[in-house]
């Protein structure tokens, strides 16, 4: 299983990238960076939301792998 993080949940992320990543066998949508809304958390509750790329990377550096 390859865990992936999605940076951005605008129209492209919401309509194309997130559904594609979450539907491909062998990939797991593990995190979403979304600056101002909680739409990603509503659609993908198993993928922790982050407000910035730095916050997501800090989680990686602390030992949690996406």
C-alpha positions in Angstrom: 0.0 0.0 0.0 1.3 3.4 -1.0 0.0 6.2 1.2 -0.4 9.6 -0.5 -1.2 13.1 0.7 -3.1 15.5 -1.5 -2.1 19.2 -1.4 -5.1 21.3 -2.3 -8.8 20.5 -2.3 -10.1 23.1 -4.8 -12.2 22.0 -7.8 -9.4 19.8 -9.2 -8.6 18.1 -5.9 -12.3 17.6 -5.1 -13.6 16.5 -8.5 -10.6 14.7 -9.9 -7.5 14.0 -7.8 -9.1 12.8 -4.5 -11.6 10.5 -6.1 -8.9 9.1 -8.4 -6.4 8.6 -5.6 -9.0 7.0 -3.3 -10.2 4.6 -6.0 -6.9 3.2 -7.3 -6.0 -0.2 -5.8 -2.7 0.0 -4.0 -3.0 3.7 -3.1 -4.4 5.1 0.1 -5.4 8.8 0.4 -3.9 9.4 3.8 -4.0 13.2 4.3 -5.4 16.3 2.6 -4.0 19.8 2.9 -7.0 22.2 2.8 -6.4 25.8 3.9 -9.8 27.2 4.7 -12.7 24.7 4.7 -13.4 21.2 6.0 -14.9 19.8 2.8 -12.1 17.1 2.6 -12.7 15.9 6.1 -16.4 15.5 5.4 -15.8 13.5 2.2 -12.7 11.6 3.4 -13.0 11.2 7.2 -10.2 8.7 7.4 -7.7 11.2 5.8 -6.6 13.7 8.5 -7.0 17.3 7.3 -4.1 19.8 7.5 -4.2 23.5 7.1 -0.7 23.7 5.5 1.9 21.6 3.8 4.3 22.4 6.7 1.8 20.9 9.2 1.5 17.7 7.2 5.3 17.5 6.8 5.8 18.1 10.5 3.6 15.1 11.2 5.8 13.0 8.9 9.0 14.3 10.7 7.5 13.3 14.0 7.5 9.7 13.0 4.0 9.2 11.6 4.0 8.0 8.0 1.2 9.0 5.7 
